[in-house]
Amino acid sequence: MLFNNLSGKIYVSIASLMDLELEPTIKDLISKSKQPESLFISVYSQDDNHPDLETIFEEYGVSYKYNKVHHSLARGVGHARHITQKYLTRI
C-alpha cells in the first residue's frame, strides 16, 4: 500500500543489507506505536531471502513501500537510502 498523501504520517526509512534483525525491528517498531496506521515505512531490503513484511504491514494497517533486491546487486548505503527516502518527497 503506497500512500500518495503522507500528510500527518510518521515516515520511517530502513535500508537493510542481509539484516537478520529486519523483521524483529519492524515488529518492534509497529508494536510500540500507539497508532500504527499513522506510520509510513519504506524498506529497501538487499538480501537473498527477504522476510514477509507485507503481511505484518497489512495486519496493522501500516502504509508502506517494500523494495527487494538480491544482495549481489547492492549499490551501497547511499543508493539504498536514496531509494527508501524518495517516497518522502512524493507528498
Backbone as ProteinMPNN parsed JSONL, in Angstrom:
{"seq_chain_A": "MLFNNLSGKIYVSIASLMDLELEPTIKDLISKSKQPESLFISVYSQDDNHPDLETIFEEYGVSYKYNKVHHSLARGVGHARHITQKYLTRI", "coords_chain_A": {"N_chain_A": [[0.857, -1.159, 0.0], [0.898, 1.962, -1.078], [1.063, 5.166, 0.012], [-0.191, 8.073, -1.259], [-0.53, 10.578, -0.162], [1.24, 11.8, 2.342], [0.781, 13.396, 4.459], [0.622, 14.117, 7.848], [1.64, 11.678, 8.536], [4.012, 9.461, 10.077], [7.152, 9.085, 9.0], [9.255, 6.442, 8.223], [12.35, 5.23, 7.261], [14.155, 2.45, 6.109], [17.139, 1.066, 5.271], [18.421, -1.909, 4.362], [20.866, -4.453, 4.577], [21.261, -7.707, 4.172], [20.211, -8.252, 6.749], [19.51, -9.855, 9.644], [17.907, -9.004, 11.639], [15.872, -7.496, 10.597], [13.05, -8.133, 10.295], [12.26, -8.555, 13.106], [12.829, -5.935, 13.986], [11.007, -4.336, 12.546], [8.594, -5.408, 13.538], [8.846, -4.675, 16.251], [8.928, -1.875, 16.059], [6.332, -1.324, 15.042], [4.713, -2.484, 17.034], [5.211, -0.855, 19.206], [4.088, 1.499, 18.528], [1.542, 3.834, 19.121], [-0.41, 4.408, 17.319], [-0.432, 2.616, 14.758], [-1.425, 2.939, 12.178], [-0.71, 5.465, 11.53], [1.819, 5.391, 10.58], [4.276, 5.431, 7.962], [6.212, 3.249, 6.332], [9.205, 2.745, 4.716], [11.065, 0.411, 3.126], [14.145, -0.906, 2.012], [15.328, -3.735, 1.071], [18.182, -5.671, 0.84], [19.074, -8.642, 0.034], [19.185, -12.277, -0.071], [17.135, -13.683, 0.808], [14.234, -12.544, 1.591], [12.284, -11.233, 4.259], [8.76, -11.751, 4.985], [7.342, -9.058, 5.064], [5.145, -7.693, 4.146], [2.786, -8.932, 5.033], [2.828, -8.335, 7.764], [2.732, -5.512, 7.715], [0.206, -5.116, 6.511], [-1.476, -6.393, 8.324], [-1.464, -4.65, 10.496], [-2.36, -2.32, 9.376], [-0.54, -0.53, 8.291], [0.916, 1.921, 6.225], [3.073, 1.462, 3.458], [6.153, 0.969, 1.576], [7.905, -1.482, 0.01], [10.833, -2.463, -1.115], [12.711, -4.926, -2.778], [15.799, -6.409, -3.425], [18.316, -8.555, -4.786], [21.162, -9.319, -2.809], [23.574, -9.302, -4.177], [23.286, -7.337, -6.013], [23.515, -5.016, -4.675], [24.161, -1.554, -4.268], [25.429, 0.06, -2.503], [25.222, 1.976, 0.58], [24.393, 4.628, 0.295], [22.894, 4.647, -2.079], [20.853, 2.856, -1.337], [19.629, 4.28, 0.772], [18.746, 6.478, -0.676], [16.766, 5.307, -2.296], [14.892, 4.463, -0.331], [14.161, 6.907, 0.763], [13.083, 8.43, -1.272], [10.346, 8.351, -1.481], [9.428, 10.023, 0.414], [9.401, 12.573, -0.617], [7.263, 12.59, -2.25], [4.76, 13.82, -1.652]], "CA_chain_A": [[0.0, 0.0, 0.0], [1.689, 3.184, -1.161], [0.234, 6.317, 0.361], [0.175, 9.239, -2.061], [-0.533, 11.758, 0.691], [1.898, 11.426, 3.593], [0.476, 14.415, 5.454], [0.232, 13.562, 9.141], [2.247, 10.358, 8.725], [5.37, 9.354, 10.624], [7.9, 8.427, 7.935], [10.41, 5.661, 8.686], [13.031, 4.575, 6.149], [15.112, 1.44, 6.55], [17.987, 0.476, 4.243], [18.871, -3.133, 5.016], [21.732, -5.351, 3.821], [21.363, -9.033, 4.791], [19.984, -7.993, 8.175], [18.672, -10.865, 10.294], [17.033, -8.328, 12.59], [14.926, -6.629, 9.904], [11.667, -8.449, 10.687], [12.015, -8.18, 14.502], [12.859, -4.476, 14.107], [9.719, -3.849, 12.042], [7.568, -5.808, 14.509], [9.031, -3.854, 17.446], [8.523, -0.524, 15.693], [4.879, -1.261, 14.931], [4.075, -2.824, 18.315], [5.396, 0.253, 20.147], [3.366, 2.665, 18.028], [0.173, 3.966, 19.633], [-1.273, 4.45, 16.145], [0.318, 2.063, 13.623], [-1.949, 3.453, 10.914], [-0.093, 6.765, 11.262], [3.174, 5.139, 10.091], [4.62, 5.069, 6.589], [7.516, 2.608, 6.441], [9.839, 2.478, 3.435], [12.153, -0.551, 3.351], [14.927, -1.367, 0.867], [15.984, -4.951, 1.558], [19.196, -6.239, -0.044], [19.26, -9.96, 0.644], [18.761, -13.348, -0.967], [15.95, -14.244, 1.442], [13.534, -11.389, 2.162], [11.171, -11.584, 5.154], [7.412, -11.411, 4.529], [6.923, -7.878, 5.814], [3.844, -7.241, 3.657], [1.753, -9.47, 5.921], [2.885, -7.561, 9.013], [2.231, -4.171, 7.417], [-1.231, -5.161, 6.245], [-2.157, -6.788, 9.56], [-1.578, -3.485, 11.378], [-2.841, -1.157, 8.633], [0.581, 0.388, 8.085], [1.251, 2.276, 4.849], [4.463, 1.043, 3.256], [6.775, 0.654, 0.296], [8.886, -2.518, 0.323], [11.668, -2.807, -2.265], [13.574, -6.08, -2.516], [16.782, -6.727, -4.454], [19.307, -9.54, -4.356], [22.313, -8.629, -2.204], [24.67, -9.156, -5.145], [23.013, -6.125, -6.786], [23.613, -3.863, -3.769], [24.967, -0.463, -4.828], [25.932, 0.892, -1.417], [24.254, 2.525, 1.522], [23.859, 5.878, -0.246], [21.845, 4.282, -3.036], [19.745, 2.266, -0.586], [18.93, 5.372, 1.463], [18.061, 7.265, -1.705], [15.552, 4.572, -2.681], [13.895, 4.498, 0.747], [13.725, 8.269, 1.082], [12.469, 9.134, -2.394], [8.896, 8.395, -1.298], [9.147, 11.137, 1.314], [9.191, 13.784, -1.409], [6.063, 12.424, -3.09], [3.594, 14.181, -0.836]], "C_chain_A": [[0.906, 1.226, 0.0], [0.755, 4.348, -0.947], [0.682, 7.515, -0.451], [0.231, 10.512, -1.229], [0.028, 11.368, 2.052], [1.656, 12.447, 4.692], [-0.008, 13.759, 6.743], [0.815, 12.191, 9.424], [3.625, 10.496, 9.381], [6.141, 8.492, 9.631], [9.128, 7.73, 8.517], [11.046, 5.017, 7.459], [14.101, 3.632, 6.7], [15.831, 0.876, 5.325], [18.679, -0.721, 4.886], [19.734, -3.972, 4.075], [21.921, -6.636, 4.619], [21.216, -8.955, 6.314], [19.023, -9.014, 8.765], [17.681, -10.254, 11.271], [15.98, -7.441, 11.922], [13.486, -6.899, 10.344], [11.391, -8.126, 12.155], [12.006, -6.668, 14.721], [11.525, -3.871, 13.669], [8.61, -4.177, 13.039], [7.643, -4.944, 15.773], [8.569, -2.424, 17.199], [6.997, -0.398, 15.693], [4.206, -1.514, 16.28], [4.188, -1.693, 19.337], [4.673, 1.531, 19.713], [1.954, 2.68, 18.613], [-0.835, 3.954, 18.495], [-0.506, 3.939, 14.928], [-0.158, 2.591, 12.268], [-1.384, 4.827, 10.57], [1.335, 6.618, 10.728], [3.202, 4.978, 8.572], [6.041, 4.533, 6.664], [8.015, 2.263, 5.04], [11.075, 1.61, 3.697], [12.815, -0.903, 2.023], [15.773, -2.533, 1.378], [16.91, -5.502, 0.486], [19.62, -7.569, 0.557], [18.997, -11.018, -0.419], [17.524, -14.053, -0.409], [15.249, -13.118, 2.2], [12.392, -11.838, 3.072], [9.83, -11.113, 4.577], [6.873, -10.256, 5.364], [5.547, -7.392, 5.383], [2.717, -7.695, 4.582], [1.687, -8.684, 7.223], [2.304, -6.173, 8.791], [0.712, -4.173, 7.265], [-2.031, -5.537, 7.491], [-2.415, -5.579, 10.467], [-2.063, -2.217, 10.657], [-1.788, -0.097, 8.401], [0.751, 0.661, 6.591], [2.733, 1.963, 4.644], [4.855, 1.017, 1.79], [7.906, -0.304, 0.628], [9.599, -2.922, -0.965], [12.596, -3.942, -1.881], [14.514, -6.289, -3.704], [17.739, -7.785, -3.895], [20.549, -8.8, -3.86], [23.47, -8.443, -3.174], [24.491, -7.91, -6.016], [23.087, -4.861, -5.933], [24.573, -2.833, -4.349], [25.429, 0.499, -3.743], [24.829, 1.518, -0.596], [23.631, 3.822, 1.012], [22.71, 5.616, -1.213], [20.621, 3.735, -2.303], [18.948, 3.341, 0.154], [18.161, 6.247, 0.479], [16.735, 6.601, -2.091], [14.495, 4.666, -1.578], [13.349, 5.898, 0.982], [13.032, 8.982, -0.079], [10.956, 9.224, -2.255], [8.489, 9.541, -0.361], [8.82, 12.409, 0.533], [7.952, 13.7, -2.286], [4.802, 12.695, -2.291], [2.579, 14.897, -1.716]], "O_chain_A": [[1.603, 1.486, 0.981], [-0.239, 4.493, -1.657], [1.835, 7.933, -0.339], [0.973, 11.434, -1.566], [-0.638, 10.682, 2.828], [2.271, 12.364, 5.755], [-0.932, 12.945, 6.728], [0.511, 11.597, 10.459], [4.298, 11.517, 9.246], [5.826, 7.317, 9.441], [9.935, 8.346, 9.213], [10.364, 4.332, 6.696], [14.843, 3.971, 7.623], [15.204, 0.28, 4.449], [19.436, -0.565, 5.844], [19.376, -4.178, 2.916], [22.644, -6.66, 5.615], [22.012, -9.528, 7.058], [17.843, -9.029, 8.415], [16.724, -10.91, 11.685], [15.268, -6.71, 12.611], [12.779, -5.968, 10.729], [10.383, -7.482, 12.447], [11.252, -6.172, 15.558], [10.982, -2.997, 14.345], [7.781, -3.322, 13.351], [6.612, -4.53, 16.301], [7.894, -1.832, 18.041], [6.446, 0.532, 16.282], [3.24, -0.836, 16.629], [3.354, -1.585, 20.235], [4.654, 2.521, 20.444], [1.258, 1.665, 18.601], [-1.98, 3.541, 18.677], [0.015, 4.736, 14.147], [0.626, 2.676, 11.323], [-1.555, 5.306, 9.449], [1.992, 7.622, 10.452], [2.262, 4.451, 7.976], [6.968, 5.264, 7.015], [7.335, 1.577, 4.277], [12.003, 2.019, 4.394], [12.135, -1.166, 1.031], [16.798, -2.336, 2.031], [16.483, -5.769, -0.637], [20.431, -7.61, 1.482], [18.626, -10.689, -1.545], [16.938, -14.911, -1.069], [15.632, -12.784, 3.321], [11.616, -12.721, 2.705], [9.787, -10.182, 3.773], [6.052, -10.453, 6.26], [4.85, -6.746, 6.165], [1.801, -6.926, 4.876], [0.599, -8.402, 7.725], [1.482, -5.705, 9.579], [0.024, -3.324, 7.831], [-3.144, -5.048, 7.685], [-3.453, -5.496, 11.122], [-2.162, -1.157, 11.275], [-2.098, 1.092, 8.322], [0.732, -0.269, 5.784], [3.548, 2.171, 5.542], [4.01, 1.039, 0.894], [8.774, 0.018, 1.439], [9.039, -3.634, -1.799], [13.195, -3.935, -0.805], [14.071, -6.34, -4.852], [17.938, -7.885, -2.685], [20.937, -7.777, -4.424], [24.268, -7.52, -3.01], [25.432, -7.477, -6.681], [22.765, -3.769, -6.401], [25.645, -3.171, -4.85], [25.784, 1.64, -4.04], [23.671, 1.583, -1.008], [22.457, 4.085, 1.273], [21.68, 6.289, -1.166], [19.489, 4.106, -2.611], [17.717, 3.306, 0.155], [17.056, 6.701, 0.773], [15.707, 7.27, -2.197], [13.326, 4.923, -1.866], [12.188, 6.053, 1.361], [12.448, 10.047, 0.124], [10.34, 10.1, -2.863], [7.334, 9.966, -0.357], [8.031, 13.232, 0.998], [7.631, 14.654, -2.994], [3.885, 11.875, -2.267], [1.516, 15.292, -1.236]]}, "name": "protein", "num_of_chains": 1, "seq": "MLFNNLSGKIYVSIASLMDLELEPTIKDLISKSKQPESLFISVYSQDDNHPDLETIFEEYGVSYKYNKVHHSLARGVGHARHITQKYLTRI"}
